[in-house]
Amino acid sequence: MTIAQVSQKYDLSADTLRYYERIGLIPKIKRTTGGIRDYSENDCRWIEFAKCMRAAGVQIEALIEYVGLFMQGEQTVQARKQILIEQRDQLVEKIEAMQQTLERLNGKIERYEQGILPAENLLRNGL
């Protein structure tokens, strides 16, 4: 696939794809004899992985380290697993914090609906 096709498929700009490759967030992409990037299905799986992890807030540095370790081979399995565990733990903390924020917002909205809005309606109706 060309960079334009991959860009469209994953809703990422060509600049973002080049950046991901340059910093090691995805492995180096093979090129045609003309020098044009030629994305394989495996490359696309790396892009999906990177996009998913970034959308969840996983740190770029951790992903770069993970990809680098992956490229070194099976002797890095435990180190890669540890990175994933650490990132998962951080994500769980973020989810819990977001859940608390959601509950707080829901409580505030409920107070509006139960107290403030009825009081405002009374004022509007001249009572």
MDTraj code that builds the backbone (N, CA, C; nanometers):
import mdtraj as md
import numpy as np

residues = "MET THR ILE ALA GLN VAL SER GLN LYS TYR ASP LEU SER ALA ASP THR LEU ARG TYR TYR GLU ARG ILE GLY LEU ILE PRO LYS ILE LYS ARG THR THR GLY GLY ILE ARG ASP TYR SER GLU ASN ASP CYS ARG TRP ILE GLU PHE ALA LYS CYS MET ARG ALA ALA GLY VAL GLN ILE GLU ALA LEU ILE GLU TYR VAL GLY LEU PHE MET GLN GLY GLU GLN THR VAL GLN ALA ARG LYS GLN ILE LEU ILE GLU GLN ARG ASP GLN LEU VAL GLU LYS ILE GLU ALA MET GLN GLN THR LEU GLU ARG LEU ASN GLY LYS ILE GLU ARG TYR GLU GLN GLY ILE LEU PRO ALA GLU ASN LEU LEU ARG ASN GLY LEU".split()
xyz = np.array([
    [0.0844, -0.1179, 0.0000],
    [0.0000, 0.0000, 0.0000],
    [0.0889, 0.1241, 0.0000],
    [0.0419, 0.2259, -0.0616],
    [0.1158, 0.3528, -0.0617],
    [0.0862, 0.4293, 0.0660],
    [0.1656, 0.5311, 0.0910],
    [0.1433, 0.6121, 0.2098],
    [0.0080, 0.6823, 0.2040],
    [-0.0364, 0.7193, 0.0843],
    [-0.1669, 0.7833, 0.0691],
    [-0.2789, 0.6863, 0.1065],
    [-0.2672, 0.5620, 0.0646],
    [-0.3685, 0.4621, 0.0963],
    [-0.3723, 0.4332, 0.2467],
    [-0.2557, 0.4206, 0.3059],
    [-0.2475, 0.3944, 0.4500],
    [-0.2992, 0.5143, 0.5279],
    [-0.2647, 0.6310, 0.4819],
    [-0.3104, 0.7541, 0.5453],
    [-0.4628, 0.7594, 0.5478],
    [-0.5249, 0.7277, 0.4360],
    [-0.6696, 0.7291, 0.4267],
    [-0.7304, 0.6168, 0.5109],
    [-0.6736, 0.4997, 0.5040],
    [-0.7275, 0.3838, 0.5760],
    [-0.7294, 0.4063, 0.7268],
    [-0.6246, 0.4688, 0.7804],
    [-0.6123, 0.4847, 0.9255],
    [-0.6395, 0.6266, 0.9738],
    [-0.6804, 0.7127, 0.8819],
    [-0.7110, 0.8510, 0.9163],
    [-0.5942, 0.9177, 0.9897],
    [-0.4765, 0.8989, 0.9339],
    [-0.3544, 0.9621, 0.9822],
    [-0.2903, 1.0335, 0.8645],
    [-0.2345, 1.1487, 0.8898],
    [-0.1706, 1.2198, 0.7793],
    [-0.0426, 1.1474, 0.7372],
    [-0.0027, 1.1715, 0.6145],
    [0.1230, 1.1146, 0.5653],
    [0.2390, 1.1641, 0.6514],
    [0.2325, 1.2893, 0.6949],
    [0.3372, 1.3431, 0.7824],
    [0.3442, 1.2659, 0.9137],
    [0.2284, 1.2304, 0.9688],
    [0.2261, 1.1528, 1.0936],
    [0.2871, 1.0161, 1.0722],
    [0.2543, 0.9520, 0.9616],
    [0.3116, 0.8205, 0.9323],
    [0.4629, 0.8284, 0.9172],
    [0.5105, 0.9308, 0.8470],
    [0.6559, 0.9491, 0.8330],
    [0.7206, 0.9733, 0.9692],
    [0.6538, 1.0549, 1.0518],
    [0.7045, 1.0856, 1.1854],
    [0.7111, 0.9584, 1.2696],
    [0.6056, 0.8786, 1.2685],
    [0.6051, 0.7534, 1.3436],
    [0.7227, 0.6651, 1.3032],
    [0.7494, 0.6600, 1.1753],
    [0.8610, 0.5784, 1.1267],
    [0.9941, 0.6389, 1.1695],
    [1.0068, 0.7705, 1.1553],
    [1.1333, 0.8379, 1.1864],
    [1.1726, 0.8217, 1.3336],
    [1.0743, 0.8284, 1.4242],
    [1.1077, 0.8200, 1.5661],
    [1.1108, 0.6761, 1.6173],
    [1.0746, 0.5800, 1.5343],
    [1.0781, 0.4399, 1.5742],
    [0.9510, 0.3907, 1.6396],
    [0.8415, 0.4638, 1.6228],
    [0.7135, 0.4207, 1.6784],
    [0.6568, 0.3035, 1.5985],
    [0.6946, 0.2964, 1.4725],
    [0.6669, 0.1797, 1.3885],
    [0.8003, 0.1421, 1.3228],
    [0.8164, 0.0150, 1.2881],
    [0.9417, -0.0256, 1.2216],
    [0.9588, 0.0441, 1.0865],
    [1.0817, 0.0450, 1.0381],
    [1.1114, 0.1041, 0.9073],
    [1.0285, 0.0370, 0.7992],
    [0.9766, 0.1182, 0.7096],
    [0.8913, 0.0700, 0.6008],
    [0.9791, 0.0419, 0.4786],
    [0.9579, -0.0742, 0.4189],
    [1.0310, -0.1064, 0.2963],
    [0.9882, -0.0105, 0.1862],
    [1.0778, 0.0088, 0.0915],
    [1.0504, 0.1008, -0.0194],
    [1.0624, 0.0281, -0.1524],
    [0.9912, 0.0828, -0.2480],
    [1.0012, 0.0292, -0.3836],
    [1.1365, 0.0697, -0.4411],
    [1.1681, 0.0162, -0.5593],
    [1.2941, 0.0538, -0.6239],
    [1.2977, 0.2026, -0.6545],
    [1.1803, 0.2638, -0.6643],
    [1.1713, 0.4072, -0.6882],
    [1.1781, 0.4901, -0.5605],
    [1.1920, 0.4228, -0.4457],
    [1.2046, 0.4938, -0.3193],
    [1.0736, 0.5271, -0.2498],
    [0.9628, 0.4757, -0.3027],
    [0.8314, 0.5035, -0.2444],
    [0.8012, 0.3993, -0.1364],
    [0.7509, 0.4465, -0.0219],
    [0.7155, 0.3545, 0.0858],
    [0.6099, 0.2565, 0.0361],
    [0.6303, 0.1293, 0.0737],
    [0.5388, 0.0228, 0.0340],
    [0.4969, -0.0514, 0.1609],
    [0.3814, -0.0124, 0.2152],
    [0.3342, -0.0667, 0.3425],
    [0.2774, -0.2065, 0.3237],
    [0.3241, -0.2995, 0.4050],
    [0.2734, -0.4365, 0.4037],
    [0.1603, -0.4489, 0.5065],
    [0.0953, -0.5636, 0.5082],
    [-0.0085, -0.5891, 0.6091],
    [0.0520, -0.5846, 0.7484],
    [0.1721, -0.6359, 0.7630],
    [0.2400, -0.6326, 0.8927],
    [0.2662, -0.4878, 0.9352],
    [0.3095, -0.4047, 0.8421],
    [0.3296, -0.2627, 0.8719],
    [0.1985, -0.1999, 0.9195],
    [0.0902, -0.2369, 0.8534],
    [-0.0404, -0.1826, 0.8899],
    [-0.0811, -0.2267, 1.0297],
    [-0.0454, -0.3482, 1.0680],
    [-0.0755, -0.3926, 1.2045],
    [0.0008, -0.3083, 1.3060],
    [0.1247, -0.2726, 1.2752],
    [0.2016, -0.1846, 1.3642],
    [0.1354, -0.0471, 1.3744],
    [0.0861, 0.0023, 1.2631],
    [0.0193, 0.1329, 1.2638],
    [-0.1076, 0.1262, 1.3483],
    [-0.1849, 0.0189, 1.3312],
    [-0.3054, 0.0010, 1.4132],
    [-0.2700, -0.0022, 1.5614],
    [-0.1649, -0.0751, 1.5943],
    [-0.1191, -0.0853, 1.7329],
    [-0.0806, 0.0525, 1.7863],
    [0.0013, 0.1242, 1.7115],
    [0.0470, 0.2563, 1.7547],
    [-0.0710, 0.3520, 1.7708],
    [-0.1611, 0.3506, 1.6748],
    [-0.2763, 0.4405, 1.6809],
    [-0.3645, 0.4083, 1.8015],
    [-0.3895, 0.2819, 1.8249],
    [-0.4701, 0.2393, 1.9391],
    [-0.4041, 0.2806, 2.0706],
    [-0.2774, 0.2532, 2.0834],
    [-0.2056, 0.2855, 2.2071],
    [-0.1999, 0.4368, 2.2304],
    [-0.1755, 0.5118, 2.1255],
    [-0.1703, 0.6585, 2.1392],
    [-0.3073, 0.7151, 2.1750],
    [-0.4124, 0.6595, 2.1153],
    [-0.5473, 0.7064, 2.1470],
    [-0.5810, 0.6831, 2.2935],
    [-0.5214, 0.5804, 2.3522],
    [-0.5439, 0.5495, 2.4929],
    [-0.4515, 0.6301, 2.5841],
    [-0.3610, 0.7062, 2.5240],
    [-0.2717, 0.7886, 2.6047],
    [-0.1414, 0.7219, 2.6435],
    [-0.1112, 0.6085, 2.5813],
    [0.0155, 0.5411, 2.6118],
    [0.1304, 0.6307, 2.5653],
    [0.2314, 0.6400, 2.6474],
    [0.3442, 0.7293, 2.6206],
    [0.4211, 0.6869, 2.4956],
    [0.4561, 0.7861, 2.4152],
    [0.5336, 0.7605, 2.2933],
    [0.6657, 0.6919, 2.3271],
    [0.7316, 0.7394, 2.4316],
    [0.8615, 0.6830, 2.4695],
    [0.8506, 0.5339, 2.4987],
    [0.7430, 0.4942, 2.5679],
    [0.7236, 0.3522, 2.6002],
    [0.7009, 0.2717, 2.4734],
    [0.6256, 0.3272, 2.3794],
    [0.6006, 0.2558, 2.2542],
    [0.7267, 0.2434, 2.1697],
    [0.8061, 0.3477, 2.1671],
    [0.9320, 0.3425, 2.0920],
    [1.0229, 0.2358, 2.1522],
    [1.0292, 0.2329, 2.2856],
    [1.1113, 0.1315, 2.3526],
    [1.0590, -0.0076, 2.3204],
    [0.9275, -0.0241, 2.3228],
    [0.8666, -0.1529, 2.2934],
    [0.9027, -0.1993, 2.1518],
    [0.8871, -0.1104, 2.0548],
    [0.9176, -0.1467, 1.9156],
    [1.0659, -0.1825, 1.9022],
    [1.1522, -0.1025, 1.9641],
    [1.2956, -0.1316, 1.9582],
    [1.3282, -0.2680, 2.0164],
    [1.2676, -0.2994, 2.1292],
    [1.2893, -0.4306, 2.1902],
    [1.2341, -0.5418, 2.1023],
    [1.1183, -0.5193, 2.0433],
    [1.0589, -0.6195, 1.9556],
    [1.1535, -0.6520, 1.8409],
    [1.2129, -0.5497, 1.7853],
    [1.3029, -0.5696, 1.6715],
    [1.4287, -0.6476, 1.7110],
    [1.4616, -0.6499, 1.8390],
    [1.5789, -0.7240, 1.8865],
    [1.5534, -0.8738, 1.8979],
    [1.4268, -0.9134, 1.9021],
    [1.3970, -1.0556, 1.9028],
    [1.3415, -1.1094, 2.0329],
    [1.3342, -1.2425, 2.0372],
    [1.2668, -1.3116, 2.1468],
    [1.3331, -1.2934, 2.2825],
    [1.4592, -1.2606, 2.2863],
    [1.5265, -1.2442, 2.4151],
    [1.4725, -1.1244, 2.4931],
    [1.3894, -1.0425, 2.4298],
    [1.3342, -0.9235, 2.4955],
    [1.1885, -0.9410, 2.5382],
    [1.1388, -1.0626, 2.5321],
    [0.9977, -1.0864, 2.5615],
    [0.9598, -1.0331, 2.6998],
    [1.0370, -1.0626, 2.8007],
    [1.0024, -1.0197, 2.9370],
    [1.0052, -0.8674, 2.9497],
    [1.1015, -0.8036, 2.8872],
    [1.1097, -0.6569, 2.8927],
    [0.9900, -0.5942, 2.8219],
    [0.9511, -0.6516, 2.7090],
    [0.8344, -0.6012, 2.6369],
    [0.7073, -0.6199, 2.7184],
    [0.6958, -0.7367, 2.7792],
    [0.5792, -0.7637, 2.8627],
    [0.5725, -0.6634, 2.9779],
    [0.6864, -0.6329, 3.0372],
    [0.6891, -0.5383, 3.1493],
    [0.6438, -0.3987, 3.1048],
    [0.6852, -0.3577, 2.9868],
    [0.6402, -0.2276, 2.9341],
    [0.4884, -0.2272, 2.9210],
    [0.4339, -0.3347, 2.8655],
    [0.2886, -0.3424, 2.8473],
    [0.2160, -0.3427, 2.9817],
    [0.2702, -0.4119, 3.0789],
    [0.2088, -0.4148, 3.2124],
    [0.2091, -0.2753, 3.2737],
    [0.3217, -0.2062, 3.2651],
    [0.3313, -0.0707, 3.3205],
    [0.2339, 0.0237, 3.2522],
    [0.2239, 0.0140, 3.1216],
    [0.1324, 0.1019, 3.0488],
    [-0.0128, 0.0676, 3.0808],
    [-0.0409, -0.0610, 3.0949],
    [-0.1755, -0.1018, 3.1342],
    [-0.2115, -0.0451, 3.2717],
    [-0.1184, -0.0549, 3.3657],
    [-0.1438, -0.0034, 3.5006],
    [-0.1702, 0.1472, 3.4974],
    [-0.0945, 0.2186, 3.4174],
    [-0.1162, 0.3631, 3.4045],
    [-0.2525, 0.3921, 3.3410],
    [-0.2901, 0.3117, 3.2438],
    [-0.4189, 0.3291, 3.1775],
    [-0.5339, 0.3012, 3.2749],
    [-0.5192, 0.1997, 3.3585],
    [-0.6216, 0.1692, 3.4588],
    [-0.6388, 0.2880, 3.5531],
    [-0.5285, 0.3479, 3.5941],
    [-0.5356, 0.4659, 3.6816],
    [-0.6089, 0.5808, 3.6119],
    [-0.5791, 0.6027, 3.4847],
    [-0.6470, 0.7090, 3.4091],
    [-0.7967, 0.6820, 3.3977],
    [-0.8307, 0.5570, 3.3711],
    [-0.9720, 0.5208, 3.3588],
    [-1.0439, 0.5447, 3.4907],
    [-0.9809, 0.5059, 3.6011],
    [-1.0419, 0.5272, 3.7325],
    [-1.0605, 0.6762, 3.7594],
    [-0.9607, 0.7571, 3.7253],
    [-0.9715, 0.9022, 3.7450],
    [-1.0826, 0.9592, 3.6573],
    [-1.0918, 0.9119, 3.5351],
    [-1.1968, 0.9598, 3.4454],
    [-1.3342, 0.9158, 3.4955],
    [-1.3427, 0.7949, 3.5510],
    [-1.4699, 0.7464, 3.6054],
    [-1.5135, 0.8348, 3.7220],
    [-1.4195, 0.8725, 3.8072],
    [-1.4516, 0.9619, 3.9190],
    [-1.4999, 1.0974, 3.8671],
    [-1.4343, 1.1478, 3.7651],
    [-1.4754, 1.2754, 3.7059],
    [-1.6148, 1.2639, 3.6465],
    [-1.6415, 1.1542, 3.5777],
    [-1.7737, 1.1321, 3.5190],
    [-1.8813, 1.1278, 3.6271],
    [-1.8537, 1.0575, 3.7353],
    [-1.9496, 1.0501, 3.8450],
    [-1.9742, 1.1887, 3.9053],
    [-1.8690, 1.2661, 3.9181],
    [-1.8832, 1.4013, 3.9726],
    [-1.9698, 1.4881, 3.8800],
    [-1.9420, 1.4807, 3.7514],
    [-2.0223, 1.5566, 3.6548],
    [-2.1683, 1.5125, 3.6565],
    [-2.1902, 1.3827, 3.6614],
    [-2.3271, 1.3321, 3.6667],
    [-2.3992, 1.3823, 3.7910],
    [-2.3289, 1.3870, 3.9033],
    [-2.3868, 1.4392, 4.0272],
    [-2.4239, 1.5855, 4.0148],
    [-2.3359, 1.6627, 3.9542],
    [-2.3646, 1.8055, 3.9347],
    [-2.4848, 1.8249, 3.8425],
    [-2.4887, 1.7490, 3.7351],
    [-2.6003, 1.7582, 3.6409],
    [-2.7298, 1.7205, 3.7114],
    [-2.7259, 1.6167, 3.7918],
    [-2.8456, 1.5743, 3.8652],
    [-2.8923, 1.6834, 3.9618],
    [-2.7983, 1.7499, 4.0286],
    [-2.8359, 1.8594, 4.1186],
    [-2.9025, 1.9726, 4.0409],
    [-2.8536, 1.9994, 3.9223],
    [-2.9175, 2.1012, 3.8385],
    [-3.0605, 2.0609, 3.8087],
    [-3.0759, 1.9362, 3.7687],
    [-3.2085, 1.8889, 3.7302],
    [-3.3044, 1.8847, 3.8487],
    [-3.2553, 1.8527, 3.9670],
    [-3.3423, 1.8402, 4.0838],
    [-3.3666, 1.9721, 4.1564],
    [-3.2684, 2.0604, 4.1538],
    [-3.2818, 2.1795, 4.2345],
    [-3.2827, 2.3101, 4.1587],
    [-3.1823, 2.3310, 4.0831],
    [-3.1651, 2.4610, 4.0185],
    [-3.2679, 2.4828, 3.9088],
    [-3.2856, 2.3846, 3.8228],
    [-3.3799, 2.4028, 3.7119],
    [-3.5233, 2.4231, 3.7605],
    [-3.5726, 2.3432, 3.8562],
    [-3.7084, 2.3704, 3.9067],
    [-3.7196, 2.5091, 3.9714],
    [-3.6158, 2.5514, 4.0440],
    [-3.6186, 2.6844, 4.1063],
    [-3.6212, 2.7941, 3.9998],
    [-3.5430, 2.7771, 3.8959],
    [-3.5428, 2.8760, 3.7879],
    [-3.6782, 2.8807, 3.7187],
    [-3.7392, 2.7652, 3.6999],
    [-3.8719, 2.7608, 3.6374],
    [-3.9752, 2.8336, 3.7227],
    [-3.9642, 2.8181, 3.8547],
    [-4.0544, 2.8909, 3.9453],
    [-4.0367, 3.0411, 3.9292],
    [-3.9130, 3.0846, 3.9205],
    [-3.8856, 3.2273, 3.9042],
    [-3.9396, 3.2785, 3.7710],
    [-3.9248, 3.2021, 3.6667],
    [-3.9740, 3.2419, 3.5359],
    [-4.1274, 3.2551, 3.5339],
    [-4.1914, 3.1670, 3.6089],
    [-4.3368, 3.1646, 3.6103],
    [-4.3952, 3.2621, 3.7125],
    [-4.3085, 3.3405, 3.7757],
    [-4.3548, 3.4433, 3.8677],
    [-4.3967, 3.3920, 4.0049],
    [-4.3507, 3.2765, 4.0406],
    [-4.3861, 3.2222, 4.1732],
    [-4.2784, 3.2469, 4.2731],
])
top = md.Topology()
chain = top.add_chain()
for i, resn in enumerate(residues, 1):
    res = top.add_residue(resn, chain, resSeq=i)
    for name in ("N", "CA", "C"):
        top.add_atom(name, md.element.get_by_symbol(name[0]), res)
traj = md.Trajectory(xyz[None], top)
